[in-house]
Amino acid sequence: MTLNQLEKSQKALIISIHTNNVPLKLIEMGCLPGNVVEVLQIAPLNDPLYIKVNDSFLSIRKDLAKEIEVELI
C-alpha cells in the first residue's frame, strides 16, 4: 500500500521510500522508514494531502505520495 491510498484520519507506518523520486528535504523532515504518518486532510480535488509525520506537518502531492510505501496501523 502507498501513502496516496490512505483515507483521512488513517495512520500508517512508513515501510520504504523510493529515494530516487523523493526530495531530500522530505526525508530530512521525518519521512523515514519506521516513522508513523497520519493523513489529516485531503484537498477538495484529492490533491495534495496534508499529513503529520512525527511532529512535522507537511503537504505533499499524490504523485509523490505514491513513492512512499506504508502499512496501516
Buried (B, 14 or more C-beta within 10 A) or exposed (E): EBBBBBEEEBEBBBEEBEEEEBEEEBEEBBBBEEEBBBBEEBEEEEEBBBBBBEEBEBEBEBEBBBBBBBEEE
